[in-house]
């Protein structure tokens, strides 16, 4: 026998529930209830039918009473199963209810169409009825039929009504709708079925779908009118030509002195505009003013982590502080949240001290690692303080598009020479 579409709206039993049902039927306890059919198809009792088939037991079949639930099999299935299902979450319940109600609405529309056609046929037949001597038509015979009610969603509007009908809450309605929307946008409809079946927790599925959406948006190609390469001048002015939500990574190295702390906040403010949702802002920082850097950047972006760049070529002695410094912090901020948390990165990177092109020059290994792992092949990397050109060199080696700014003519010339040597 075939299963009715309404029967398949709800997910199958969990494995342990099915095993318990099988044991009960095998012992003769749970086969007393008939399997309900609708037009020759199983409407309720598919698991009992499958168990009986496996055990070689002949079940009892009974046609369901169409007077129930306005004759709508989908609403009947929901009414029968809602109370006896062990829902793991309100979102799971809401998703299953939505599918049942969608099927019920489609059933109503189809039967309303059939009813309208039947009414039209009866009207036409009535018009063809012979008249009596006084000119009145003879009454046409008609079957009473079942009058289909309008759908619940036609009678009740809004999230509160949907929640009341499903027995959930307004938040569950919103989250269920968001999951469906994201599943469609990310091409992952199977995750909805997993939530309905109880294989995946609703909150985990929603978080997964949100990350998938950010990851897709993060890697979406964007047209940028500002030419790639080095631009001489203040990034706060020149970066205005970079469109909103177009950059995957800002990797930069501002000055570390106390007077330059405000530059970090300016850089974070610009990054918050040009970064794609889920994009990253990573900036070198000195330890002495790290607190001010974090406070300034946090006004515009979400703090994510602090990375340790370890010096492998010797430690710097800070005589006035009595410290031999062997690492440098890289502050990591994101726009909204990371869209690629499945991409697990190291928070400690090592690189030799490189100062041949600029006195503030950083090791290439650090830039190479984070540019490679935080950008796609067609992604754009931006550096607000190019200095010795490390970000640009790393981006060139990885085949990434890069845009960099530098106010110092001498630094810009030095970086250009270094880049020319790389490209040649």
Secondary structure as GFF3:
##gff-version 3
##sequence-region A 1 424
A	DSSP	alpha_helix	15	26	.	.	.	ID=ss1
A	DSSP	beta_strand	35	38	.	.	.	ID=ss2
A	DSSP	beta_strand	41	44	.	.	.	ID=ss3
A	DSSP	alpha_helix	46	55	.	.	.	ID=ss4
A	DSSP	beta_strand	61	63	.	.	.	ID=ss5
A	DSSP	three_ten_helix	68	71	.	.	.	ID=ss6
A	DSSP	alpha_helix	73	82	.	.	.	ID=ss7
A	DSSP	alpha_helix	90	127	.	.	.	ID=ss8
A	DSSP	alpha_helix	152	155	.	.	.	ID=ss9
A	DSSP	alpha_helix	159	166	.	.	.	ID=ss10
A	DSSP	alpha_helix	170	185	.	.	.	ID=ss11
A	DSSP	alpha_helix	190	196	.	.	.	ID=ss12
A	DSSP	alpha_helix	202	218	.	.	.	ID=ss13
A	DSSP	beta_strand	229	232	.	.	.	ID=ss14
A	DSSP	alpha_helix	235	238	.	.	.	ID=ss15
A	DSSP	three_ten_helix	239	241	.	.	.	ID=ss16
A	DSSP	beta_strand	247	252	.	.	.	ID=ss17
A	DSSP	three_ten_helix	258	260	.	.	.	ID=ss18
A	DSSP	alpha_helix	261	274	.	.	.	ID=ss19
A	DSSP	beta_strand	275	285	.	.	.	ID=ss20
A	DSSP	alpha_helix	290	297	.	.	.	ID=ss21
A	DSSP	beta_strand	302	311	.	.	.	ID=ss22
A	DSSP	beta_strand	316	318	.	.	.	ID=ss23
A	DSSP	beta_strand	323	325	.	.	.	ID=ss24
A	DSSP	beta_strand	327	334	.	.	.	ID=ss25
A	DSSP	beta_strand	348	351	.	.	.	ID=ss26
A	DSSP	alpha_helix	364	374	.	.	.	ID=ss27
A	DSSP	beta_strand	380	383	.	.	.	ID=ss28
A	DSSP	alpha_helix	390	398	.	.	.	ID=ss29
A	DSSP	beta_strand	401	406	.	.	.	ID=ss30
A	DSSP	alpha_helix	409	423	.	.	.	ID=ss31
###
